[in-house]
């Protein structure tokens, strides 16, 4: 089992995009078959929004505070 894992890790290092794309496609297809298209689309949308907010938060620590100040009435979030 160790050699198989080593081979996979080596393949992953050389073809990272392909492996991630294939795994994403596999998970998405299972979700669509299991729970339906629109529910899977909603999950994918939530994941994308979470990724976007996380990425913005990494680059600007005050991003969430700025976002809440835009969304909520003045004085609600301080």
C-alpha positions as CSV (number, residue, x, y, z in Angstrom):
1,X,0.0,0.0,0.0
2,X,2.9,2.4,0.7
3,X,4.2,2.2,-2.9
4,X,0.8,2.9,-4.3
5,X,0.4,6.0,-2.1
6,X,3.9,7.2,-3.1
7,X,3.1,6.8,-6.8
8,X,-0.1,8.7,-6.4
9,X,1.6,11.6,-4.5
10,X,4.3,11.7,-7.2
11,X,1.7,11.8,-9.9
12,X,-0.3,14.5,-8.0
13,X,2.8,16.7,-7.8
14,X,3.2,16.5,-11.6
15,X,-0.5,16.8,-12.5
16,X,-2.1,18.8,-9.7
17,X,-4.7,20.5,-11.9
18,X,-5.8,17.2,-13.5
19,X,-6.2,15.4,-10.2
20,X,-8.1,18.3,-8.6
21,X,-10.4,18.6,-11.7
22,X,-11.1,14.9,-11.8
23,X,-11.9,14.7,-8.1
24,X,-14.1,17.8,-8.4
25,X,-16.0,16.3,-11.3
26,X,-16.4,13.0,-9.4
27,X,-17.8,14.8,-6.3
28,X,-20.1,16.9,-8.4
29,X,-21.5,14.0,-10.4
30,X,-22.1,12.0,-7.2
31,X,-23.9,15.0,-5.7
32,X,-26.1,15.5,-8.8
33,X,-27.1,11.9,-8.8
34,X,-27.6,11.7,-5.1
35,X,-29.4,15.0,-4.2
36,X,-30.3,16.5,-7.6
37,X,-29.1,19.2,-9.9
38,X,-30.4,22.4,-8.2
39,X,-29.4,21.3,-4.7
40,X,-25.9,20.5,-6.1
41,X,-25.8,23.9,-7.8
42,X,-26.7,25.6,-4.5
43,X,-23.9,23.7,-2.7
44,X,-21.4,24.7,-5.4
45,X,-22.5,28.3,-5.2
46,X,-22.1,28.3,-1.4
47,X,-18.6,26.8,-1.8
48,X,-17.7,29.4,-4.3
49,X,-18.9,32.3,-2.1
50,X,-17.1,30.8,0.9
51,X,-13.9,30.5,-1.1
52,X,-14.2,34.1,-2.4
53,X,-14.8,35.5,1.1
54,X,-11.9,33.5,2.5
55,X,-9.6,34.6,-0.2
56,X,-10.5,38.3,0.3
57,X,-10.2,37.9,4.1
58,X,-6.7,36.5,3.7
59,X,-5.6,39.5,1.7
60,X,-7.5,42.1,3.8
61,X,-8.2,41.3,7.4
62,X,-10.9,44.1,7.6
63,X,-12.8,42.7,4.6
64,X,-15.6,41.2,6.7
65,X,-16.0,44.4,8.7
66,X,-16.2,46.5,5.5
67,X,-18.7,44.0,4.0
68,X,-20.9,44.2,7.0
69,X,-20.7,48.0,7.1
70,X,-22.0,48.0,3.5
71,X,-24.8,45.5,4.1
72,X,-26.1,46.6,7.5
73,X,-27.5,49.9,8.5
74,X,-25.1,52.5,9.9
75,X,-24.1,51.9,13.5
76,X,-25.3,48.2,13.6
77,X,-21.9,46.6,13.4
78,X,-18.9,48.3,15.0
